[in-house]
């Protein structure tokens, strides 16, 4: 699948963020919400993210696959449902490109949390110098 980003910005992290996800098929979680799989958020934008995990999700290729991903950028937990738009093997794990469709609440929360995080990072670096 060819996917071209039409985002205004994408925020990359020096140290990837810990996150978790639940695999959903046809809108229904596989297993329980307590059986979350671990992942790392490598970068994020209001409409998507790049994540890395040890989980190989290729066995779900012929299904309508979604991931319910939860992560924290500053202090509020963000839960978004996304679809995998690309994947690639990377080292001992896999990288996935995730897009959040029609979730304006998630988009606005990501923006406000990124702003708060950036203000803290900027304020902290000014105090150290």
C-alpha positions, 0 to 999 in steps of 0.5 A: 500500500502506498501511503503519503503523509499529508500532516502538518507536523510529526513529533519524534521522540529522542527516547521512544515512549512506552505504550500498549495496545489491544488487537481488534478485529471487526471492532471487537478486541481479541482477548481481554483488555488486560492482555495488552501488548507492549509497544514503543511510540517512535513518533506521533502526529494528530492523525497517526503514529509510528510504533515498534513492537515485538508482536508480528501482526501479519497473521491478521492480514486478511482481516479488518484489523485495528489497534486500540493504542493507549499512551501518555505524551504529558499527563493525560492518557490518550486512547485511540483506535487506529489502522495499520497502513504500513509495516516492516520488520526492524531488528527483532521487532516490527514497525507499524504506521498507524492512522487514526481515522475520524477521531477529532477528540484524539486529535485535539488531545494529542495536540494539547498534550504535545504543546504541554510536553514541549512547553515543559521541555523548553522551560526545562532547558532554559532553566538549565542554561 
